[in-house]
Amino acid sequence: MKKVRDNTIKLNQYLKLMGIVPSGGQAKLMIQGGDVQVNGMLETRRGRRLVPGDKVTIQGQTLEVNLDNNEDQDVVIDSTEQTE
């Protein structure tokens, strides 16, 4: 799992990390192409910072961003799929 230090992750990094896209370039195309929603709103900025509780919808699936602190005070990225 990827660790971040400020309780946020960029949208394009999140899509790649979760296996939605194979590369950052593909994430950029999907985001700028209007295929991604964050919290029910169209999002076209690949650098959009996601925080715990944000809901990312792409290709008919919704993922909730879940950032869990570990003992090193880093943040581990995880998500739980939700059905609509």
C-alpha positions as CSV (number, residue, x, y, z in Angstrom):
1,M,0.0,0.0,0.0
2,K,1.1,3.6,-0.7
3,K,1.8,5.9,2.3
4,V,1.1,9.6,2.3
5,R,1.8,12.1,5.0
6,D,-0.9,14.8,4.8
7,N,-4.2,12.8,4.9
8,T,-4.8,13.5,1.3
9,I,-4.1,11.8,-2.1
10,K,-4.4,13.2,-5.6
11,L,-7.3,11.9,-7.6
12,N,-5.1,10.6,-10.4
13,Q,-2.8,8.8,-7.9
14,Y,-5.9,7.3,-6.2
15,L,-7.3,5.8,-9.4
16,K,-3.9,4.3,-10.2
17,L,-3.4,3.0,-6.7
18,M,-6.8,1.3,-6.6
19,G,-6.2,-0.4,-9.9
20,I,-8.9,1.5,-11.8
21,V,-6.3,2.6,-14.4
22,P,-2.9,1.0,-15.3
23,S,-1.1,4.4,-15.6
24,G,-1.2,8.0,-14.6
25,G,-1.6,8.9,-18.3
26,Q,-4.8,6.8,-18.5
27,A,-6.1,8.4,-15.3
28,K,-5.5,11.9,-16.7
29,L,-7.5,11.0,-19.9
30,M,-10.4,9.6,-17.9
31,I,-10.5,12.5,-15.5
32,Q,-10.2,15.2,-18.2
33,G,-12.6,13.3,-20.4
34,G,-15.4,13.7,-17.8
35,D,-15.6,10.1,-16.6
36,V,-15.0,10.7,-12.9
37,Q,-17.2,12.1,-10.2
38,V,-16.1,13.1,-6.7
39,N,-18.9,13.3,-4.1
40,G,-21.5,13.3,-6.9
41,M,-19.9,16.2,-8.9
42,L,-18.0,15.9,-12.2
43,E,-14.3,16.4,-11.5
44,T,-11.9,17.2,-14.3
45,R,-8.8,18.2,-12.2
46,R,-6.4,15.3,-11.9
47,G,-4.7,17.0,-9.0
48,R,-7.9,17.2,-6.9
49,R,-7.0,16.3,-3.3
50,L,-9.1,13.5,-1.9
51,V,-9.7,13.3,1.9
52,P,-11.2,10.6,4.1
53,G,-14.8,10.1,3.3
54,D,-14.7,11.4,-0.3
55,K,-16.6,9.2,-2.7
56,V,-15.1,8.6,-6.2
57,T,-17.4,7.3,-8.9
58,I,-16.0,5.8,-12.1
59,Q,-17.2,3.2,-14.5
60,G,-20.4,2.5,-12.5
61,Q,-18.6,1.9,-9.2
62,T,-18.2,4.1,-6.2
63,L,-15.2,3.9,-3.9
64,E,-15.0,5.7,-0.6
65,V,-11.6,7.0,0.4
66,N,-10.5,5.6,3.7
67,L,-7.2,6.9,5.2
68,D,-6.1,4.9,8.3
69,N,-3.3,6.1,10.5
70,N,-0.6,3.6,11.4
71,E,1.9,3.6,14.2
72,D,4.5,5.6,12.2
73,Q,2.0,8.5,11.8
74,D,1.9,7.9,8.0
75,V,-1.4,7.3,6.3
76,V,-2.2,4.1,4.5
77,I,-4.6,4.4,1.5
78,D,-7.5,1.9,1.4
79,S,-11.0,2.0,0.1
80,T,-14.3,0.2,0.4
81,E,-16.5,-0.3,-2.6
82,Q,-20.0,0.8,-2.2
83,T,-23.0,-0.1,-4.2
84,E,-25.4,2.5,-5.5
